[in-house]
Amino acid sequence: MREQGRVVVNNPNRVPPTNLQPADMAKLKAFLINAITREMEADPPVLSERQKVIQENLAKAYQQTRVNLPESLRQQLFHDIQDDLLGYGPIQPLLEDPTITEVMVNGYNKIYIERKGKLIKTNVTFENDEHVMRIIDRIILPLGRRVDADSPSVDARLPDGSRVNAVIPPVALDGPSITIRKFAKDKLTIQQLIDLGSITAQMAEFLRACVISKLNIIISGGTGSGKTTLLNILSSYIPEEDRIVTIEDAAELRLQQDHIVRLETKVANLDGRGQVTTRDLVKNSLRMRPDRIVVGEVRGGEALDMLQAMNTGHDGSLTTLHANSPRDALSRLETMCLMSGMDLPLKVVREQIASAIDVIVQQSRIKDGSRKVTAVTEVAGMEGDTVVMTDIFKFEQNTVTSDGKVIGELKPTGIRPLFTTRLEAAGFKLGPEVFGASVADILSAGRRRTR
């Protein structure tokens, strides 16, 4: 076999041997794609036969070119063309790699991935900006979405549930950009989080008690910190008999309970009408007799509607928001409530927050790429104009190893939450060891009581 990139002649009717430059390979690939596309437009196959028909037409079109590539190069060419026609072009292998959690296209020749919490630049490239645009169109057209100069950004999801954001010029200055948050095929369990060191068994038991006892919980964290994963896990604790309404921008939650109504926002149509926002869905959910309302993420005026729902009998609600600490989460909630358009004094907003929210769970991505629950904080009420917060569990960083690994400990603070009586009323009598008391402390306290 000749060296890769050189045409091999096995047939006198084929073209004489020549070197195929990258530009020639691109032209050959474009020719084959156009030939297959014309055949399929003339005789569209049913969806179940699409892959088979593409493979047959590809072999036929390649035969007609009278080119004989080395087998390894031919297989790579065929694979790339099928990825273009059946998948998402050069990023398809990245989407199929289970170790990759995010794919980021910054430009046609700048593609990054996230693996184990670390960002890595790949050597994968598109042909040009038009190639990226074709893949964006393939993602959004089946969903009835659009992206153009008047609407240059779009949120969508792949058939497997992966979340997609695309931005094109004139907003994206360096060419069209795609960000794909991959949807894990295997749902993580709380035991896996414990094994990974993301949470301790005591924290997990405490949060399970909080969910079943119908406390209102907010999961706070930065981008990519694992908020949705944790929301999925905590939602799995909701009793089977409860009626659950979920509200999301792009459906990611995978709850296993039977009595669920799943709602998803809708963008406006070409005429600018028909938009359904998270706020619309939160308001509508109150008319659906929910036992639990689970909002994928609050990011605007719907926060006020969510708080009012929590304050009017819809206990046990869960949601996420972007913030870097539990205190920041409250500040974000205040800001979002003021975005609702209601002219409310700040103190009234804080009173709404303090009476509605019971627990804030802070999820963080540590410098070494690991994800941890770094705080479980009780919202204990108001003192004057200030919302009082008490850490129940806290992550304490001890050191960083030479290879960058963060060493620390998830520890209880020793403080019992004020809502302990609500947990006990639901049947959870958590022992003092859950909140940080050692066996020696417990025995010592017992001896003191008997004196």
VENWOMO-V49317 format. One record per pair of residues at least 4 apart in sequence whose ideal C-beta (glycine too) atoms are under 8 Angstrom apart, sorted by the first residue. I is the first residue (numbers start at 1). J is the second residue. Records with the same first field share a line. If there is no record, write none. Layout:
# VENWOMO-V49317
I=J ; J
This chain:
# VENWOMO-V49317
1=8 ; 70 ; 71
2=6 ; 7 ; 8 ; 17 ; 70
3=70
4=70 ; 72 ; 73
5=19 ; 20 ; 70 ; 73
6=17 ; 18 ; 19 ; 20 ; 70
7=15 ; 17 ; 18 ; 19 ; 20 ; 67 ; 68 ; 69
8=17 ; 68 ; 69 ; 70
9=14 ; 15 ; 16 ; 17 ; 68
10=14 ; 68
11=68
13=66
14=66 ; 67 ; 68
15=66 ; 67
20=24 ; 25 ; 28 ; 69
21=25
22=26
23=27
24=28
25=29 ; 77
26=30 ; 127
27=31
28=32 ; 65 ; 67 ; 77
29=33 ; 77 ; 80 ; 81
30=34
31=35 ; 61 ; 65
32=36 ; 58 ; 61 ; 62 ; 65 ; 77 ; 81
33=37 ; 81 ; 84 ; 85
34=38
35=39 ; 57 ; 61 ; 64
36=40 ; 54 ; 57 ; 58 ; 61 ; 81 ; 85
37=41 ; 85
38=42
39=43 ; 57 ; 61
40=44 ; 45 ; 53 ; 54 ; 57
45=49 ; 50 ; 52 ; 53
46=50
49=53
50=54 ; 86
51=55 ; 82 ; 86
52=56
53=57
54=58 ; 82 ; 85 ; 86
55=59 ; 82
56=60
57=61
58=62 ; 78 ; 81 ; 82
59=63
60=64
61=65
62=67 ; 74 ; 78
69=73 ; 74 ; 77
70=74
71=75
72=76
73=77
74=78
75=79
76=80
77=81
78=82
79=83
80=84 ; 89 ; 90
81=85
82=86 ; 87
83=87 ; 88 ; 89 ; 90 ; 92 ; 93
84=89 ; 134
87=92 ; 95
88=92 ; 95 ; 135 ; 138 ; 139
89=126 ; 131 ; 134 ; 135
90=111 ; 124 ; 125 ; 126
91=95 ; 103 ; 105 ; 111 ; 124 ; 135 ; 178 ; 180
92=96
93=97 ; 124
94=100 ; 103 ; 111 ; 113 ; 122 ; 124
95=100 ; 103 ; 158 ; 162 ; 180 ; 182
98=185
99=115 ; 116
100=113 ; 114 ; 115 ; 182
101=114 ; 115 ; 181 ; 182 ; 184 ; 224
102=113 ; 114 ; 179 ; 180 ; 181 ; 182 ; 224
103=111 ; 112 ; 113 ; 178 ; 179 ; 180 ; 182
104=111 ; 112 ; 113 ; 114 ; 119 ; 177 ; 178 ; 179 ; 180
105=110 ; 111 ; 126 ; 132 ; 176 ; 177 ; 178 ; 179
106=110 ; 111 ; 112 ; 174 ; 177
107=129 ; 132 ; 174 ; 175 ; 177
108=125 ; 126 ; 127 ; 128 ; 129 ; 131 ; 132 ; 175 ; 176
109=125 ; 126
110=121
111=121 ; 122 ; 124 ; 125 ; 126
112=119 ; 120 ; 121 ; 122
113=119 ; 120 ; 122
114=118 ; 119 ; 120 ; 224
115=120
116=369
117=365 ; 366 ; 368 ; 369 ; 370 ; 371
118=369
126=131 ; 132 ; 135
127=131
128=132
129=133 ; 175 ; 176
130=134
131=135
132=136 ; 175 ; 176 ; 178
133=137 ; 168 ; 176
134=138
135=139 ; 178
136=140 ; 147 ; 154 ; 166 ; 168 ; 176 ; 178
137=141 ; 147
138=142
139=143 ; 156 ; 158 ; 164 ; 166 ; 178
140=145 ; 146 ; 147 ; 154 ; 156 ; 164 ; 166
141=145
143=156 ; 157
145=154 ; 156 ; 267
146=151 ; 154 ; 270
147=151 ; 152 ; 153 ; 154 ; 166 ; 168
148=152 ; 168
149=168 ; 169 ; 170
152=167 ; 168 ; 169 ; 170 ; 171 ; 172
153=165 ; 166 ; 167 ; 168 ; 171
154=165 ; 166 ; 267
155=163 ; 164 ; 165 ; 249 ; 250 ; 267
156=164 ; 165 ; 166 ; 250
157=161 ; 162 ; 163 ; 164 ; 183 ; 250 ; 251 ; 252
158=162 ; 164 ; 180 ; 183
160=183 ; 185
161=183 ; 251 ; 252 ; 254
162=180 ; 181 ; 182 ; 183
163=180 ; 181 ; 183 ; 250 ; 252
164=178 ; 179 ; 180 ; 181
165=178 ; 179
166=176 ; 177 ; 178 ; 179
167=171 ; 172 ; 176 ; 177
168=172 ; 176 ; 177
169=173 ; 175 ; 176
172=176 ; 177
181=224
183=252
184=188 ; 229
187=232 ; 254
188=192 ; 193 ; 229 ; 232 ; 233
189=193 ; 233
190=194 ; 199 ; 204 ; 208 ; 233
191=195
192=196
193=198 ; 199 ; 204 ; 230 ; 233
194=198 ; 199 ; 200 ; 201 ; 204
196=370
197=370 ; 372 ; 410
198=226 ; 370 ; 371 ; 372 ; 373
199=203 ; 204 ; 372 ; 373 ; 410
200=204 ; 393 ; 410
201=205
202=206 ; 393 ; 412 ; 433 ; 434
203=207 ; 373 ; 376 ; 393 ; 410 ; 412
204=208
205=209 ; 430 ; 434
206=210 ; 376 ; 392 ; 393 ; 430 ; 434
207=211 ; 217 ; 234 ; 237 ; 359 ; 361 ; 376
208=212 ; 237
209=213 ; 423 ; 426 ; 428 ; 430
210=215 ; 217 ; 358 ; 359 ; 423
211=215 ; 217 ; 234 ; 235 ; 237 ; 238 ; 316 ; 318
212=237 ; 238 ; 239 ; 426 ; 428
213=419 ; 422 ; 423 ; 425 ; 426 ; 428
214=292 ; 315 ; 316 ; 426
215=315 ; 316 ; 358 ; 359 ; 419 ; 422
216=310 ; 315 ; 316 ; 317 ; 318 ; 356 ; 357 ; 358 ; 359
217=234 ; 317 ; 318 ; 357 ; 358 ; 359 ; 360 ; 361
218=318 ; 319 ; 320 ; 321 ; 329 ; 333 ; 357 ; 359 ; 360 ; 361
219=227 ; 230 ; 231 ; 234 ; 318 ; 319 ; 320 ; 321 ; 360 ; 361 ; 363
220=227 ; 320 ; 321 ; 322 ; 323 ; 324 ; 325 ; 326 ; 328 ; 329 ; 332 ; 360 ; 361 ; 362 ; 363
221=225 ; 226 ; 227 ; 320 ; 322 ; 323 ; 362 ; 363 ; 364 ; 365
222=322 ; 323 ; 324 ; 364 ; 365
223=322
224=365
225=363 ; 364 ; 365 ; 371
226=230 ; 363 ; 365 ; 371
227=231 ; 297 ; 320 ; 363
228=232 ; 252 ; 253 ; 296 ; 320
229=233 ; 371
230=234 ; 361 ; 363 ; 373
231=235 ; 253 ; 294 ; 296 ; 318 ; 319 ; 320
232=236 ; 252 ; 253 ; 254 ; 255
233=237
234=318 ; 361
235=244 ; 253 ; 255 ; 294 ; 318
236=255 ; 256
238=242 ; 244 ; 255 ; 257 ; 292 ; 316
240=257 ; 258 ; 259
241=259
242=257 ; 259 ; 291 ; 292 ; 316
243=259 ; 261 ; 288 ; 289 ; 290 ; 291 ; 292
244=255 ; 257 ; 259 ; 260 ; 261 ; 290 ; 291 ; 292 ; 293 ; 294
245=260 ; 261 ; 263 ; 285 ; 288 ; 290 ; 292 ; 293 ; 294
246=251 ; 253 ; 255 ; 260 ; 261 ; 262 ; 263 ; 294 ; 295 ; 296
247=263 ; 264 ; 265 ; 278 ; 281 ; 282 ; 285 ; 293 ; 294 ; 295 ; 296
248=252 ; 253 ; 262 ; 263 ; 264 ; 265 ; 295 ; 296 ; 297
249=264 ; 265 ; 278 ; 296 ; 297
250=264 ; 296
251=262 ; 264
252=296
253=262 ; 294 ; 296
255=260 ; 294
261=288 ; 290
263=281 ; 284 ; 285
265=276 ; 277 ; 278 ; 280 ; 281
266=274 ; 275 ; 276
267=275
268=272 ; 273 ; 274 ; 275
269=273 ; 274
276=280 ; 281
277=281 ; 300 ; 302
278=282 ; 295 ; 298 ; 299 ; 300 ; 302
279=283 ; 300 ; 301 ; 302 ; 305 ; 340
280=284
281=285
282=286 ; 293 ; 295 ; 302 ; 305 ; 306 ; 309
283=305
284=288
285=290 ; 293 ; 309
286=290 ; 309 ; 314
290=314
291=314 ; 316
292=314 ; 316 ; 317 ; 318
293=306 ; 309 ; 314 ; 317 ; 318
294=317 ; 318 ; 319
295=302 ; 306 ; 317 ; 318 ; 319 ; 320
296=319 ; 320
297=319 ; 320 ; 321 ; 322
298=302 ; 303 ; 306 ; 319 ; 320 ; 321 ; 333 ; 336
299=321 ; 322 ; 336
300=336 ; 339 ; 340
301=305 ; 336 ; 337 ; 339 ; 340 ; 341
302=306 ; 336 ; 340
303=307 ; 321 ; 333 ; 336 ; 337 ; 339 ; 340
304=308 ; 336 ; 337 ; 340 ; 342 ; 349 ; 352
305=309 ; 340
306=310 ; 317 ; 319 ; 356
307=311 ; 333 ; 337 ; 352 ; 353 ; 356 ; 357
308=312 ; 352 ; 356
309=314 ; 317
310=314 ; 315 ; 317 ; 356 ; 357
311=352 ; 355 ; 356
321=329 ; 332 ; 333 ; 336
322=332
323=328 ; 329 ; 331 ; 332
324=328 ; 364
325=329 ; 362 ; 375
326=330 ; 360 ; 362 ; 375 ; 377 ; 389 ; 391
327=331 ; 389
328=332
329=333 ; 360 ; 362
330=334 ; 350 ; 353 ; 357 ; 360 ; 379 ; 387 ; 389
331=335
332=336
333=337 ; 353 ; 357
334=338 ; 346 ; 349 ; 350 ; 353
335=339
336=340
337=342 ; 344 ; 349 ; 352 ; 353
338=344 ; 346 ; 349
344=348 ; 349
345=349
346=350 ; 385
347=351 ; 385
348=352
349=353
350=354 ; 382 ; 385 ; 386 ; 387
351=355 ; 382
352=356
353=357 ; 379 ; 387
354=379 ; 381 ; 382 ; 387 ; 388
357=379
358=378 ; 379 ; 419
359=376 ; 377 ; 378 ; 379 ; 417
360=375 ; 376 ; 377 ; 379 ; 389
361=373 ; 375 ; 376 ; 377
362=373 ; 374 ; 375 ; 376 ; 377
363=371 ; 372 ; 373 ; 374
364=371 ; 372 ; 373 ; 374 ; 395
365=369 ; 370 ; 371
366=370 ; 371 ; 372 ; 406
367=400 ; 404 ; 406
368=400 ; 404 ; 405 ; 406
370=406
372=395 ; 410
373=393 ; 395 ; 410
374=394 ; 395 ; 410
375=391 ; 393 ; 394 ; 395
376=391 ; 392 ; 393
377=389 ; 390 ; 391 ; 392
378=389 ; 390 ; 391 ; 392 ; 417 ; 418 ; 419
379=387 ; 388 ; 389
380=388 ; 389 ; 390 ; 417 ; 418
381=387 ; 388 ; 418
382=386 ; 387 ; 388
383=388
390=413 ; 415 ; 417 ; 418
391=413 ; 415
392=412 ; 413 ; 415 ; 417 ; 435
393=410 ; 411 ; 412 ; 413
394=410 ; 411 ; 413
395=408 ; 409 ; 410 ; 411
396=408 ; 409 ; 411
397=406 ; 407 ; 408
398=407 ; 408 ; 409
399=407
400=404 ; 405 ; 406 ; 407
401=405 ; 407
411=436
412=434 ; 435 ; 436
413=435 ; 436
414=435 ; 436 ; 437
415=435 ; 436
416=420 ; 435
419=423
420=424 ; 430
421=425
422=426
423=428 ; 429 ; 430
424=428 ; 429
430=434 ; 435
432=436 ; 437 ; 441 ; 442
433=437 ; 438 ; 439 ; 442
437=441 ; 442 ; 445
438=442
439=443
440=444
441=445
442=446
443=447
444=448
445=449
446=450
447=451
